[in-house]
Each structure stands twice: as structure tokens, then as C-alpha cells.
Amino acid sequence: MPRSVYYTGELDIHDLAFTDTGLIGVTTRFSCISKINEQFSFSPIWKPKFISSLQPTDQCHLNGMALDQGEIKYVTALGNTDSGGGWRAKKAKGGIIIHAPDQEIILDGLPMPHSPRLYENKFFVLLSASGEIVQVDVQSGKYNVVQKLNGFVRGMDKIGDYIFVGLSKLRTTSKAFGDLPIASESIFCGVAVIQLSTGRLIGHIKYENSVEEIYDVRVLPKTRRPGVLNHYKEDHLMAITLPQGNYWTAPSNKDNKE
């Protein structure tokens, strides 16, 4: 249900998260993580130490963040560059993972890392350009491959023993991704389901048409028919939400004379 609308301008926002202090997002165009509110287009709260100043030039393609109890813990980017679009030169193998509290790069030389996630104190990342789901050992600075998929992986969520991973069908005409080797393998768009304890691919949801790229995936537990309402139609005005429950009101009939 819509509760607030923020007009940010073209910030190329990637990962978003609700925290106790409000909505935060990876503001990729300005190479930082920011708070989204009604005061400004964005308010910076964190940036990599190698970014000298906040400019609208996408210096490192900051894209993902993993939170631990509401605090930013790990961040992914496609390079540690400080020039406009500098990450593009080595985009297929220049990715990094940053430990946000101390600003240290714990892994580098990665094939386009996205979607960092902490699940039960275990750290997982998607390596988009190689189609791999990996578990990272932050102490050793190494990772183990959980599963390799034939496609561009981006977007991940977990429920129980299962991880759901987004697959995109890359356009060969795409300036950012079309020349990647994985582009020839990404033959469909959908969601892959992997059993975490065994690493086996259990199944997938395949979009035959209308959807070509997926950025993020979210599991909605115990929900059969979810619906997302926007503010363009008046349907959302019929709903009232409270901490203790939800209500639907009957639409008013102005023509009813009774």
C-alpha cells in the first residue's frame, strides 16, 4: 500500500532497505548510500573511502548492500575507481566487496558482484557475470560456489532451506552487459530455486515474454495472491492499515440519495 512518495530525480538507485531510521538506498549515480526523505533528493550517509567527492558520474557502480540489524555491513561495487564510469574498463572482473564499518575491501577481482545478503550469519553474494551464487568467508577473503547457473544472476532471497535467485535475459545490444560472455548463456528470464543444504537446483520459474530483466527478488511468506497498489488509481484509498489489523472500506456512492 502506498504511504509516501519521494521524488528523487535520476539517481540510478539500486538496493533499497527500510531501517529503524527510515528508508535508505544505494545511490549508484553518486557512488554512495543515502537516506531517502522529503528534505532533499538524497542525504548521503556512507561512501567508499576511494571516492574523493560525490559527483553524478557513477565512478564505481556501487550497487548492493547487506544489513546486519539495520546497520550497513557489506557493500558491493563493480570497481574501486574514482572517475566517471571508470568501472566499465574492467567490469567483467573488477568487482569488489567492502566491509562498510572499516571501509576495507575484503574481496576484489570479482565478476560483477550483486545482491549481498546475510542469512543466519552466513554471507552470500551473486557473481552476475559468471552466473554463480557464492558463500563468502570474510576471514580468509575467499568464497565457495554454491551453484552456477546459465545466466546473469541478480536478486536473491531466502526462505527455509531454499534460495530464490533472479535470472535476466541480457540484450546483446546492451552497452553495459551485451559484450559479456554470460550474455550468450542467459537464454531466459526467470527465478531459479536452489536448495541451500545441497546446492542443488530444484526448479525455476520461467517468463516466456513481457519480462527480460530482474533486479531483485523478495519472498512474501504465507501470501497466496499478493497485490501491489499504487497511487494512480483510487483503489488504495479504500484500504486502512493499523498496527493491529487492516480494513477495507466500501466506496462512497455520491449518487445514492438514501
C-alpha positions as CSV (number, residue, x, y, z in Angstrom):
1,M,0.0,0.0,0.0
2,P,1.4,3.4,-0.8
3,R,2.2,5.5,2.2
4,S,4.8,8.0,1.0
5,V,6.0,9.2,-2.4
6,Y,9.5,10.6,-2.8
7,Y,10.7,12.4,-5.9
8,T,14.4,11.9,-6.1
9,G,15.4,12.6,-9.7
10,E,17.6,10.3,-11.8
11,L,19.8,8.8,-9.1
12,D,20.0,5.3,-10.6
13,I,19.1,3.9,-7.2
14,H,19.8,0.1,-6.8
15,D,19.3,-1.7,-3.4
16,L,16.7,-0.3,-1.1
17,A,16.0,-1.1,2.6
18,F,13.7,0.1,5.4
19,T,15.6,0.6,8.6
20,D,14.5,2.0,12.1
21,T,15.8,5.4,11.0
22,G,13.9,5.4,7.6
23,L,14.4,4.3,4.0
24,I,18.0,4.1,2.7
25,G,19.2,3.2,-0.8
26,V,22.3,2.6,-2.8
27,T,22.6,5.8,-4.9
28,T,24.6,4.5,-7.7
29,R,24.9,7.6,-9.8
30,F,26.6,9.4,-6.9
31,S,28.6,6.4,-5.6
32,C,27.1,6.5,-2.1
33,I,24.4,5.1,0.2
34,S,21.9,7.7,1.2
35,K,18.8,8.3,3.2
36,I,15.7,9.0,1.2
37,N,13.4,11.6,2.7
38,E,11.3,14.7,2.0
39,Q,14.1,17.2,2.6
40,F,16.4,16.6,-0.4
41,S,16.7,14.3,-3.4
42,F,19.0,12.2,-1.1
43,S,21.1,12.7,2.0
44,P,24.5,10.8,1.9
45,I,25.2,8.6,4.9
46,W,28.1,6.4,3.6
47,K,30.6,6.4,0.7
48,P,33.7,4.3,-0.2
49,K,36.9,5.9,1.0
50,F,38.3,5.8,-2.5
51,I,35.6,8.1,-3.8
52,S,37.0,11.6,-3.5
53,S,33.8,13.5,-3.9
54,L,30.1,12.9,-4.7
55,Q,29.5,13.5,-8.4
56,P,26.7,12.4,-10.7
57,T,29.1,10.3,-12.8
58,D,28.8,6.7,-11.4
59,Q,32.5,6.3,-10.5
60,C,32.4,2.7,-9.2
61,H,28.9,1.4,-9.9
62,L,28.0,0.9,-6.2
63,N,25.0,-1.4,-6.4
64,G,24.4,-3.6,-3.3
65,M,24.3,-3.6,0.5
66,A,23.9,-6.2,3.2
67,L,22.4,-5.0,6.5
68,D,23.1,-6.5,9.9
69,Q,20.4,-5.4,12.5
70,G,19.7,-2.4,10.4
71,E,23.3,-1.3,10.0
72,I,25.2,-1.4,6.7
73,K,27.8,-4.2,6.9
74,Y,28.8,-5.2,3.4
75,V,28.7,-3.3,0.1
76,T,29.3,-4.4,-3.5
77,A,30.6,-2.4,-6.4
78,L,31.9,-3.1,-9.9
79,G,35.2,-1.4,-9.3
80,N,37.3,0.7,-6.9
81,T,37.6,3.5,-9.4
82,D,37.2,7.2,-8.8
83,S,36.5,8.6,-12.3
84,G,33.2,8.9,-14.2
85,G,32.3,5.4,-15.5
86,G,35.8,4.2,-14.6
87,W,34.5,0.8,-13.6
88,R,33.5,-0.1,-17.2
89,A,37.0,-0.8,-18.4
90,K,37.3,-3.9,-16.1
91,K,33.6,-4.6,-15.5
92,A,33.8,-8.3,-16.0
93,K,36.5,-8.9,-13.4
94,G,36.9,-5.7,-11.4
95,G,34.2,-6.1,-8.8
96,I,34.8,-5.6,-5.1
97,I,33.1,-6.3,-1.7
98,I,33.7,-3.7,1.0
99,H,33.3,-4.2,4.8
100,A,31.4,-1.0,5.4
101,P,32.2,-0.2,9.0
102,D,36.0,-0.1,8.5
103,Q,36.0,0.7,4.7
104,E,38.2,-2.3,4.0
105,I,38.0,-4.2,0.6
106,I,37.7,-7.9,1.6
107,L,37.5,-9.3,-1.9
108,D,38.4,-7.9,-5.3
109,G,38.7,-9.1,-8.9
110,L,35.1,-10.4,-8.9
111,P,32.8,-10.8,-11.9
112,M,30.2,-8.2,-11.3
113,P,29.0,-8.8,-7.7
114,H,25.4,-8.0,-6.8
115,S,22.8,-8.7,-4.1
116,P,25.0,-9.2,-1.0
117,R,22.9,-11.0,1.7
118,L,23.4,-12.1,5.3
119,Y,21.4,-15.3,6.1
120,E,21.9,-16.7,9.6
121,N,25.3,-15.1,10.0
122,K,26.4,-16.6,6.6
123,F,27.3,-14.2,3.8
124,F,26.2,-14.8,0.2
125,V,26.8,-12.8,-2.9
126,L,25.8,-13.2,-6.6
127,L,28.5,-13.0,-9.2
128,S,26.4,-11.8,-12.1
129,A,29.0,-12.1,-14.9
130,S,29.7,-15.8,-14.1
131,G,26.3,-16.9,-13.1
132,E,27.5,-18.0,-9.6
133,I,25.9,-18.0,-6.2
134,V,28.8,-17.9,-3.7
135,Q,29.2,-18.1,0.1
136,V,32.0,-15.7,1.3
137,D,34.4,-16.4,4.1
138,V,35.2,-12.9,5.2
139,Q,38.1,-14.1,7.4
140,S,40.0,-15.7,4.7
141,G,38.9,-13.5,1.9
142,K,37.8,-16.5,-0.2
143,Y,34.5,-17.9,-1.4
144,N,32.8,-21.2,-2.2
145,V,30.5,-21.6,-5.2
146,V,27.0,-22.9,-4.0
147,Q,25.7,-23.2,-7.6
148,K,26.5,-22.0,-11.1
149,L,23.5,-21.0,-13.3
150,N,23.4,-20.4,-17.0
151,G,22.5,-16.8,-16.9
152,F,23.0,-13.4,-15.5
153,V,22.1,-13.6,-11.8
154,R,20.8,-10.7,-9.9
155,G,18.4,-10.5,-7.0
156,M,18.2,-13.1,-4.2
157,D,16.1,-14.0,-1.2
158,K,15.8,-17.0,1.2
159,I,13.1,-18.9,3.0
160,G,13.8,-22.0,4.9
161,D,16.4,-24.1,3.1
162,Y,15.8,-22.5,-0.3
163,I,17.3,-19.6,-2.1
164,F,15.5,-17.8,-4.9
165,V,17.7,-16.1,-7.5
166,G,16.7,-13.8,-10.3
167,L,17.9,-14.6,-13.9
168,S,17.9,-12.0,-16.6
169,K,17.9,-12.4,-20.4
170,L,20.6,-10.0,-21.5
171,R,20.2,-7.9,-24.6
172,T,23.1,-8.2,-26.9
173,T,22.6,-4.5,-27.7
174,S,23.1,-3.6,-24.1
175,K,26.0,-1.2,-23.7
176,A,26.7,-2.4,-20.1
177,F,26.2,-6.1,-20.4
178,G,25.8,-7.1,-24.1
179,D,29.5,-7.9,-24.6
180,L,29.8,-10.2,-21.5
181,P,30.5,-13.9,-22.2
182,I,27.5,-14.7,-20.0
183,A,25.2,-12.9,-22.4
184,S,25.2,-15.9,-24.8
185,E,24.2,-18.2,-21.9
186,S,21.3,-16.0,-20.5
187,I,18.7,-17.5,-22.7
188,F,15.6,-16.8,-20.5
189,C,14.4,-14.6,-17.7
190,G,13.0,-16.1,-14.5
191,V,13.7,-17.2,-10.9
192,A,15.8,-20.2,-10.0
193,V,15.3,-22.1,-6.8
194,I,18.3,-23.7,-5.1
195,Q,18.3,-25.9,-2.0
196,L,21.0,-24.4,0.2
197,S,22.0,-27.5,2.2
198,T,22.8,-29.5,-1.0
199,G,23.4,-26.7,-3.5
200,R,21.1,-28.5,-6.0
201,L,18.9,-26.6,-8.5
202,I,15.4,-27.6,-7.5
203,G,13.5,-25.8,-10.2
204,H,12.7,-22.5,-11.8
205,I,10.0,-20.0,-12.8
206,K,10.4,-19.0,-16.4
207,Y,8.9,-15.9,-18.0
208,E,8.1,-16.6,-21.6
209,N,7.6,-13.0,-22.6
210,S,7.0,-9.5,-21.2
211,V,9.9,-9.7,-18.7
212,E,13.5,-9.7,-19.7
213,E,15.4,-8.5,-16.7
214,I,15.1,-8.9,-13.0
215,Y,16.9,-6.7,-10.5
216,D,15.7,-8.1,-7.1
217,V,13.7,-10.9,-5.7
218,R,11.6,-11.0,-2.5
219,V,9.7,-13.9,-0.8
220,L,6.4,-13.0,0.7
221,P,5.7,-15.8,3.3
222,K,2.2,-17.1,3.7
223,T,0.9,-15.0,0.9
224,R,-1.1,-16.6,-1.9
225,R,-2.2,-13.7,-4.0
226,P,-0.1,-10.6,-3.3
227,G,-1.1,-7.3,-4.8
228,V,0.8,-4.0,-5.1
229,L,-1.4,-0.9,-5.3
230,N,-0.1,2.4,-6.5
231,H,-1.4,5.9,-6.1
232,Y,-2.5,6.3,-9.7
233,K,-5.9,4.6,-9.1
234,E,-8.3,5.2,-6.2
235,D,-8.3,1.6,-5.1
236,H,-5.7,2.3,-2.4
237,L,-8.0,4.9,-0.8
238,M,-10.4,2.1,0.2
239,A,-7.7,0.4,2.5
240,I,-7.0,1.4,6.1
241,T,-4.0,-0.1,7.8
242,L,-3.4,-0.1,11.5
243,P,-0.7,-1.9,13.6
244,Q,-3.4,-4.3,14.9
245,G,-5.1,-5.0,11.6
246,N,-6.4,-4.0,8.2
247,Y,-9.7,-2.7,6.9
248,W,-11.4,-2.2,3.5
249,T,-14.0,0.5,3.3
250,A,-16.9,0.5,0.9
251,P,-16.6,3.0,-1.9
252,S,-18.8,6.0,-1.3
253,N,-21.7,6.5,-3.8
254,K,-22.3,10.2,-4.3
255,D,-25.3,9.4,-6.5
256,N,-27.1,7.4,-3.8
257,K,-29.9,9.7,-2.4
258,E,-30.8,7.5,0.6
